[in-house]
Amino acid sequence: MRTIKVNLGKRSYKIIVGTDILKELPKYISALGIGKDAYIITNKFLRIKYGKKMEEALKKSGFSVRFKLVPDTETSKSFNMVNVVLNDIAGYDKRKQIFIISFGGGVIGDLSGIVASIYKRGIPYIQVPTTLLAQVDSSIGGKTAVDLNQGKNLVGTFYQPRLVLSDVELLRTLDLRQLKAGLAEVIKYGIIKDKQLFSYLENHFLDILERKTPAFTFIVRRCSSIKAGIVEKDEKEEKGLRTILNFGHTLGHAIEAAGGFRGYNHGEAVALGILCAALISKKLGMLSDESLLRIESLIRAVGLPRKIIPRNRFLFDEGLQSCGKKLTLSGILKAYYHDKKFKNARNRFVLIQGIGKTKIVEDIPLRIIKEVLRRRI
Amino acid sequence: MRTIKVNLGKRSYKIIVGTDILKELPKYISALGIGKDAYIITNKFLRIKYGKKMEEALKKSGFSVRFKLVPDTETSKSFNMVNVVLNDIAGYDKRKQIFIISFGGGVIGDLSGIVASIYKRGIPYIQVPTTLLAQVDSSIGGKTAVDLNQGKNLVGTFYQPRLVLSDVELLRTLDLRQLKAGLAEVIKYGIIKDKQLFSYLENHFLDILERKTPAFTFIVRRCSSIKAGIVEKDEKEEKGLRTILNFGHTLGHAIEAAGGFRGYNHGEAVALGILCAALISKKLGMLSDESLLRIESLIRAVGLPRKIIPRNRFLFDEGLQSCGKKLTLSGILKAYYHDKKFKNARNRFVLIQGIGKTKIVEDIPLRIIKEVLRRRI
């Protein structure tokens, strides 16, 4: 068990990373003094698998417990679901001192964060991430986003949790596709900030895919530290420092969106986005052939996609999956132009000058973006 | 025209108070550099009366303009309406740089503030308050609240505007009931913080009721300064300093709520709440007979209610108005216990030791609260 501190003045909090530490959650919450009524947002699977133990442990420590189950799909990441959960809390909240526990992956974390940030102008919340992606990325930093009927990720807040508890044991039952999706973000951290982490992944990716606890512990700690360090310096993404976390996400989001969010998942799309960003860096003469090759090799080795398949059906680990839309170059470009990070008709990319070294570049010629995407399709 | 600065570091902004200054709005917005697409949230009446001129002036300065009309009722102060407006903005927002102008009273200000705070994790907004209550109070300080189906004022944020422009000319067409409602808050400022303002009101209340511009200018400036000073010291109501602004609001809110929000309006309920809080102060030996009498006299003089009428119909300036619920002592007490400021089963009141001098007191015996309410019913 180890603690990483996120230093944000009055909004500082700890990230606890360890093995089989879920049972210690009540102890950590008690120490925070944030209330006595736990409102746990989770899904049915997690409720069945861990809910009873969690409830017993919390009650033993004097907390009341209420579970709110939400669907384990993107529909939970919507403003409509925010409305549903807020009304549920309000109906339950008679002279209580509620705090929220987000117990799930990125979707549940986003939903919980925004609900906590606006209910009564902000109540405390705790992140207990259960996926690799959530443990290494989305549970840390307080950035939330949910969808409107009119578009994805359009509503959100910056609102820090009071604690992040990452029990890597929870990752052992994660399905392989989700594990790989999380790995895409881990690879991203290596590329933007940590050569050593990148080398570790090259040497130990099999340990991760085989769900070995020490490997999980190593990468979750390392990534949590990197993310914490970046968030500390640029909490609200005002200084451009936090921007480097978007490496691979500009075209990644566009690929995700062009597939109607039912083709590639976030991590898979980010892997493709990483490859595109690396290739753009190479084309602009910023990145060596050798570094590009290392990135491509690692992504191939862990089994993340390297080619955008322009079909509306994909073969994933679980079998053939239908995608809402056929992925085309024009579809990706359209989604890219619609992206909210697109300011003043100038584009803006996080590129790399080597593994561990980023550079923000604006006004990349559309010709180059198209070329790179074409090479991937 | 005079400028009051709200000093909040990076979130600092100006309050401009003056006569016939609405036409200068584009100039002030240009100076802020907050975008080029104005999204104006307002109601039908204001759209018809001022919309065309506003639109022309903004377009002349290079802004695009879109109006979003919302009903001029409490239904606009709801989370459901937040959803409606967010989707409208998202549908409109194709490669735009949108900022919001809140053009209306407190309801429109609350709605605009929360929408601005969560759309894309926060876009700039400007307050152009059109009622006395909004000019002296709700437009300043960034505190917003909207209703859920499950209860009133349960969702909100702290999110500062980038500018407040108070044109007192807009108050000249305000109906008398709304004018008086705003005066209740002005009286509150005098009582909690400014003896001179209180004396001014005693001597000049007729000028205000007769809508004289110099009187409007004086009170809006004075109250804006007081509010700005308090908000500067305790932006997020963490230090208890901002709490004094709740003087008269604890029982005021309960009276408003017990009437189903269709009996006394906010200002009228606050006037009754002020009288109750003054009477409690008197009963606890903190307030002199003379000060209590001055407060009662001023409230009577301006024509605000001094007695809680336990009926379900009220005679207002505009005639007889039906109220949703019959106001009873038990109804008020029930609403009071449900109030979100009620912490750990301890009550908490802002009381006064004289005009201009507050004291926060906890654990007031229920007996005294009941006695005071009974004297008012």
Interface residues (C-beta under 8 A of the other chain):
Chain A: F79 N80 N83 L86 N87 A90 G91 K94 R95 Q97 I114 S117 I118 Y119 K120 R121 G122 K143 A145 L148 N149 Q150 G151 L154 V155 G156 T157 F158 Y337 H338 K340 F342 N344 A345
Chain B: F79 N80 N83 L86 N87 A90 G91 K94 R95 Q97 I114 S117 I118 Y119 K120 R121 G122 K143 A145 L148 N149 Q150 G151 L154 V155 G156 T157 F158 Y337 H338 K340 F342 N344 A345
